[in-house]
């Protein structure tokens, strides 16, 4: 390494010499530590990527190991007379609904008032409003107007009846009472408890505008009657809304779209994880091609565990390959959904048992208790991804190495600082000594030159 001196005095022991010596020591002592720190930080960043991939894969596995996924239902309806939803684990079946009558509300109209500000009574008292067997007491006074009565009814009996005032013509205002619910049980009857109403508009003159009737329909030809167009008590888990007259065919089936969506997610997350692990564990004699975890038994072991899951899970009744899954020569996972659909058509309970655990029915009539392929996968992967699992411990070891290296760098830097502070003082002393020797040498040289001049 070339060293140049650009100082004064001795022209040898300069700050430039110290700086270059320091630089050489840092290159041999500090720089290797810095490179090791950078490498460990690269590993930490790479491990964050792996950790995210493992979380995504674990989430997709957990969705498929959950047996409730196979309880979801889809509904297809041919016809427009009804709307149907089916809750999880409800019956799978096909049926016909033929709506012959929709349920209606009871609507009552009062006699005529000249204005909505007309008073309704000559003295204080109350009326009884009966609907669906429920009584409501509405107090009145000699100053209560028709509009006041409407507001009082809505306040007291608003859960069962809606009151409104309609102007039919000039000087013709009427109170309309609409039942909130539908059905033949929604008759509205008003009784004057004290006989102090001013007229009979609210009692004898009340008339039906619309009579509440029940809904009538057939279920697979069986006649059914309900008070409401919303039927929730026909079949457990079914919510049926009667919309119009007519016949509709309803098909309630297992929601395979949701199952296939979760399977697609698993395949995608599996391949993404394998891609990342393959790159990071790649072996090569070329440093640029070698994966950052090529020498890590933890990461390589996790990759092998994931790859082996496809072949090892399933118990004694079959493998993932039997259910349409396959792995190509590059380790990429794929799935033939037609195979899964065929399995679901044949025995949906067996598919659920194989994937999520349960009793698997064998061809000879016996049953085998299975843990579930995705339950087994979750257990295997959990050894790495769970709290304080292999990945957590591996990450902790990286953090510890970074901390140790940072401490080593600090101590080495401090030692160099101390060393060169001492050297600086020694250089200053040596430089002063050399400067004095140079001065003495110059003095003797001058004396000799002076003597030589005198002789001449």
SEROLUM-451588 format. One record per residue: x, y, z of N, C-alpha, C in turn. Coordinates in steps of 0.2 Angstrom, whole numbers, plus 5000, padded with zeros to 4 digits. Atoms other than C-alpha are relative to their C-alpha. Layout:
BEGIN
XYZXYZXYZ...
//
This chain:
BEGIN
500449945000500050005000500450065000499649945000500850174995499850055005500149954995501050305009500450064998499749945002501350485005500050055006500049964994501950615018500050074997500149935003501350795015500150055006499949964995501750865032500650055000499449964999503050985039500449985006499650024994504350975053500449944997499650065001505050795051499849984992500250025007504050775034499949925000500150075000503850595039499449985005500550024995502750565055499450055000500549955001501250665049499349975001500750025000499350655051499749964995500250035006499150595034500349925000499750064999500250445038499549965005500550034995499150405054499349984996500650015003497550425043500049944996500050065005498150295030500249945004499950064996498750175044499449985003500750014997497050195052499649974995500450035005496250155036500149934998499850075001497250005033499849955006500250044995496849935050499249995000500750015001494949975048499849954995500250055005494949875032500149935002499850074998495749725040499649985007500450024994494749735057499350025000500749974999493149845056499649974994500450015006492649815038499749925000500350065000492449625040499449995005500550004995491349655055499450034997500649975003490249775045499749964995500350045005490049655031499649945003500350064996489549515043499350035003500649964998488249645050499550004995500549995006487549685033499749934998500250075002487449495029499449985004500550024995486449465045499450044999500649955001485349615041499649974994500350025006485049545024499649945001500450064998484549375032499450025004500649984996483349465044499550034995500549985005482549555029499749944996500250055004482449395019499549955004500550044996481649305034499450035001500649975000480349435035499549984994500450025006479849395017499749925001500250074999479849205022499450005005500550004994478849245038499350024997500649985004477549335027499749944996500250065004477449185015499749955004500250054996477249065029499350025004500649984997475849165037499450004995500650015005474849175021499949934999500150075001475148985018499649975006500450024994474548955036499350025000500749975000473049065034499549964995500350045005472548965018499849935003500150074997472748795027499550005005500549994995471748855042499350014998500749995003470248905031499849934998500250075003470248725023499949955006500150054994470448635040499450015004500649984996468948725047499449964996500650045003467448605044499450044998500549965001466248745044500050024993500049985007466848785026499549954996500450055004465948625020499250015002500749994998464348685029499650064996500349955004464048835018499649984995500550025005462548835007500050054994500249965005462148904990499349994998500750015002460448934983499950024993500249985007459848934965499349994999500750005001458148984960499850014993500350005007457148954944499350035001500649964999455749084944500150065004499949934997455449254952499550015006500549994995454049224965500350005007499750004993455249194980500750025000499249994999456949234987500149965006499950054994457749104998500850015001499350014998459349105008500049945005499950064995460048955018500650015004499449994995461148965033500449945000499550055000462648855036499749945003500250074997462348665039499249994999500750015001460548685033499949944995500250055005459648545023500250014993499949995008460248515005499449964997500650035004458748484994499850044995500349965005457748534979499250005002500750004999455948594981499750054996500449955004454548694972499550045005500449954996453648844980499550034995500549975004452048894972499650055004500449954997451349064978499350014997500749995002449449074977499750075002500349944997449149224988500650035005499649974996450249354996499750035006500349974994449949415014500050084999500049935001449349595015499850035007500149964993449149725029499350025000500749974998447549785037500050074999500049935000447149965032499350025001500649974998445750065040500050074999500049935002445050225035499450035005500549974996444050345047499550044996500549955003442550455043500450074999499749945002442850625037500050065005500049944996443450785046500250054995499949945004443450955039500750035000499349985000445250985044500449965005499650054995446750895053500050045006500049964994446551035066499349995004500750014997444750975070500149975007500050034993444550935089499649934999500350065001444050755091499549985006500450024994443150755108499750065004500349944996442050865119500250005007499850014994442850805135500649955000499450054999444350705142499749935000500250075000444350515140500649964997499550045003445250375131499649964995500250055004445050255117500449945000499750065000445550075116500249984992499850025007446550025100500249935000499850075000446549835097500249984994499750035006447649755084500449935002499750064999448249575083499949975008500250024993447449545101500450045005499649954995448549685109499650065000500449944998447649835117500550065001499649944999448350005117499550065002500449944998447550155127500350064998499949935002447550325119499650055004500449954997447050465130499950064996500249945004446150615123499850065005500349954996445650785129499550044995500549965004444350915123500450054995499649965005445751005114500549964995499650055005446550855105499850014993500249995006446550885087500149934996499950065004446550745073500749994999499350005001448350785070500349975007499750024993448750765089499849925001500250074999447850595089500449964996499650045005448850535074500749995003499450014997450450575083500049965006500150044994449850495099500049934999500050075002449450335091500749974997499350025002451150325082500550005006499550014995452050355098499849945005500250054995451050235109500049934996500150075003450650095096500449994994499650005006451950125083500349944998499750065001452649955084499549954996500550045003450949885078499650034994500449975004450150015068500350074998499849935003450550175057499450044999500649965001449350315058500250064995499849945005449350455044499350034998500649975001448150585039500050024992500149995007447550595020499550054999500549955003446650745012499749974994500450035005445350665001499850054995500349955004444650824995500050075004500149944996444251005000499549995006500450014994443650995018499949935002500150074999443850805018500749975002499450024998445250745029499849935004500150064997445350565035500649975003499450044997446450455047500049934997499950075002447150305040500549965005499650044995447850165051500249934996499750055003448950035043500449955005499650054995449549875052500750004997499250015001451449855053500149934997499950075002451249665050499449994995500550035004450249565038499749945003500350064997449049435040499250015002500749994998447249395044499950025007500149994993447549425062500150085002499949934999447849615060499450055000500649965000446049675062500250065005499949944996446049855069499350025003500649984997444649895081500150065005499949954995444450065090499350015004500649994996443250085105500150065005500049944996442850245114499849985007500150024993443050205133499550045004500449964995442150355140499450044996500649985003440950405126500150084999500049935001441650585124500350024994499849985007442250585106499450044997500549965003441350715096499549974995500450035005440750605083500149934999499950075001440750425076500649994994499550015005442150455063500549955002499550044998443350355073499849935003500350064997442150215079499649974994500550045004440650165069500250024992499849985007441250265053500649974997499350035003442950165052499849954995500250055006442950055036500749974998499450035002444149935029500150024993499849985007445149995014500349944997499750065002446149835013500049955006500050054995445849675023500749965000499450044999447349585030499949934999500050075001447549415023500649965001499450055000448749265025500349994994499650025006450049215013499849924999500250075002449549045004500549984995499550025005450848944995500049925001499950084999451248754992500749995000499350025000452848674996500049934998500050075004453148524984499249975000500750025001451248524982499650005007500350004994450848535001499850075002500249934999449748685005500250035007499849974994450448805018499750075001500349934999449748965026500550035005499649974995450749095035499750085000500249934999450349275042500450044996499649965003451849345034500349984993499650025006452749345017500749985001499350024998454349315026499949945004500150064997454349135031500749975002499450034997455749075043499949945004500150064996454948925051499749944996500250065005454548815036500649945001499450055000456348725036500550045004499549974996457648755049500650034996499549975004458948875042499850044994500249975007457948935027499650075002500449944999457349115026499750014993500350005007456049125012499550065000500449945002455249285005499649994994500550005006453649274995500050074997500049945003453749404982499450024995500549995005452449374969499649944999500450075002451149244963500449974995499650045005451949104953500449955004499650064997452948944955500850014999499350005000454848934958500349945002499650064998456048794959500650025003499449984995457348804973500549945000499550064999458948704974500550035005499549994995459948714990500549955000499550045001461648644988500650025004499449984997463348644996500450054996499749945004464248804992500749984998499450025002465648734982500550054997499649945002466148904975500550025005499649984994466748944992500649955001499550054999467648784994500650004995499549995006468548804977500450065001499649934999469048984981500549995005499550014995469948924997500549954998499550045002470748784988500550044995499649965005471348904974500550045004499649964996472049014988500649965003499550044997472948874996500649984995499650015006473748824979500550064999499649935002474349004976500550015006499549994994475049024994500549955000499550065000475948854993500550024995499549995006476748894976500450065002499649944999477249074982500549985006499550014995478049004998500649954997499550045003478948864988500550044996499549965004479648994976500550045004499549964995480349104990500549965003499550054997481148954999500549974995499650035005481848884983500650054998499549955001482749054979500550015006499649994995483349074996500449945003499650054998484048904999500449974994499750035006484748874981500850005002499250025000486548794981500350024994499649985006487848864969500750015002499449984999489648884968500150074998500049935002489349054961499650045006500349964994489049184976499450034998500649965002487849284965499449965000500550045001486749134962499849965007500150044994486849054979499550045005500549974995485349084991500350025007499749974993485549185007499949955005500150054995484949035017500249934997499850075003485848895007500349965005499750044995486748845022499649995007500450004994485348855034499649945001500450074999484648685041499350025001500749984998483148775048499650024994500449985006482548855032499949944995500050065005483048705021499549955003500450054996482148595034499350024999500749985001480548695033499849994993500250025007480548685014499949934999500250085000480648495015499449985003500750014997479248495027499450024996500549975004478148595016499949954994500150045006478548485001499849935001500350074998478248325010499350005002500750004997476548385017499649964995500450025005475748345000500049925000499950075001476348165000499849965007500050044993476248125019499350005003500649994997474548185024499449964997500650045002472848095023499849945003500250074997472947945034500049944996500050065003472647775028499549994994500550015005471247815016500150034993499849975006472147905002500550065001499649955000473248044998499750064996500349945004473048224991500049994993500050025007473448154974499349974998500650035002471848054975499450055000500549955000470848214977500250064995499949955005471548304962500650045000499449964999473148384969500649964996499450025004474848364959500550055001499449965000476548424960500549994994499650025005477648444945500750005001499250014999479548424942500350065004499749944997479848604948499750015007500349994993478848584964499450045000500649965000477348684958499449955001500650044998475648624966499550024995500549995004474148614955499449965002500650044998472348544957499550004994500550025005471048464946499450005003500649994997469448534952499449954998500550055002468448404942500049945004499950054996469148274953499750015007500349984994468648364969499250004999500850005001466848394962499749934999500250075000466748214958500049965006500050034994467248164975499450035005500649974997465948284982499349974998500650035003464648214971499949935003500050074998465048044977499849995007500150004992465148074996500350065003499749934997465348255002500349995007499850014993465548195020500749975000499450035000467048095015500550054998499649955002467848245007500150055006499949964994467548345023500449975005499650044995468248205034500850004998499350005002469848195023500350065001499749945000470148375022500050035008500149964993469548435040500049955006500050054994469448275050499349975001500750034999468048155055500049934998500150075002467347985051499950004992500050025007467747925034499749934998500350065002466647795026500349964995499750045005467547655018499549964996500450035005466947555003499749945003500350064997466647405015499550015005500549994995465447495026500350025007499749984994466747525040500250075000499849935000467347695045500750015003499349984998469047775048500050075003500049944997469347915060500650044997499449965003470448045051500150075004499849944998471348195058499850064996500149955005471148285042500650034997499349985003472448325029500250075001499849934998472448515032500150015007499850004992472448485051500749985001499450025000473948385048500550054998499649955003474748515037500150065005500049944995474348655050500549985006499550024994475248545064500750004998499350015003476748515053500350074999499749945001476948695048500050045006500049974993476548755066500649995003499450014996478148685072500550064998499649955002478948825062499750075001500449944999477648965063499750025006500349984994476948955080500550045004499649954995477549075094500549965003499450034998479249035099500249934996499850055004479348905085500750014997499350005003480848865074500150074997499849945003480649025064500150065005499849954995480549135080500749995003499450014997482049055087500650014995499549985005482949075070500150075000499949935000482549255070500350035006499649984994483149275088500749994999499350025001484749195083500350054996499849955005484949325069500150065004500049944996484549465081500650005005499450004996485849405093500650014997499450005004487149385080500150084998499949935002486849565074500250045007499849974994486949625092500749995002499350024998488549535096500550034995499549975004489349595080500050085000500149934999488749775083500550025006499549994994489649765100500749994999499450015003491149695092500350054996499849945004491249835080500150065004499949944995491049965094500749995004499450014997492449885104500650004996499449995005493649865089500150074999500049935001493250045085500450045006499749964994493650105103500749985001499350024999495249995103500550044995499649965005495850085086500050075002500049934998495350255093500550015006499549994994496450225109500749994997499350025003497850145098500350064997499749955004497950295087500050075003499949944996497750425100500749995003499350014997499350345108500550024994499649995005500150345091500150074998499949935002499750525088500450035005499649974995500550575104500849984999499350025001502150465100500250034994499849975006502150535082500250075002499849934998502150715090500750005003499450004996503550665102500649994995499550015005504550585088500250054995499949945005504250725076500450065003499749954997504850845089500849995001499350024999506450745093500450004993499649995007506850735074500150074998499949935002506550915072500650035004499549974996507750955086500749974997499450035003509050835078500250034994499949975007508750915061500350075002499849944999509051085069500750005002499350004998510651035078500549984994499650025006511250955062500150064995499949945004510951115053500550055003499549954996511951215066500749984998499350025001513451105064500250014993499849995007513351115045500150074999499949935001513251305046500750025003499349994997514851305058500549974995499550025005515851195046500050044994500049965006515351295031500350075002499749934999515851455040500849995001499350024999517551375045500349994993499750015007517851325027500050074996500049935003517451505021500650045002499449964997518751575033500749984997499450025003520151465027500150024993499949985007519851505009500150085000
//
